[in-house]
Amino acid sequence: QVQLAESGGGLVQPGGSLRLSCAASGSNFVIFAMGWYRQAPGKQRELVATAPNGGNTRYADSVKGRFTISRDNANYTVYLQMHKVKPEDTAVYYCYAPGRHNGRLTEFWGQGTQVTVSS
């Protein structure tokens, strides 16, 4: 079994900063990329940022210049540094990692962490 464990969510004021973390653990798995999605109430889940193995990072237009994704490959960990947050960033943030488990292609997902931007 492979698990993605997120941490770092919470309440933050507009204009503030927050850092999310996600660590993968388990056995017999390979990860091709790690990233973050988010889902706000009543809206579809959307890509926030992704960091492929050895590839270029990619961001949603709505977070470019404010959020930064980074990885610690040795520890199968991905971070999302959020700056200048806005109320519209309020959502449940999910860690995501496409890869292989026991040789089969699959997608790993975290349980989600709530981020609320409010004064």
Helices and strands as residue ranges (DSSP letters): E 3-7, E 10-12, E 18-25, E 29-31, E 33-39, E 46-52, E 58-59, E 67-72, G 73-75, E 77-82, G 87-89, E 91-101, E 104-109, E 113-117
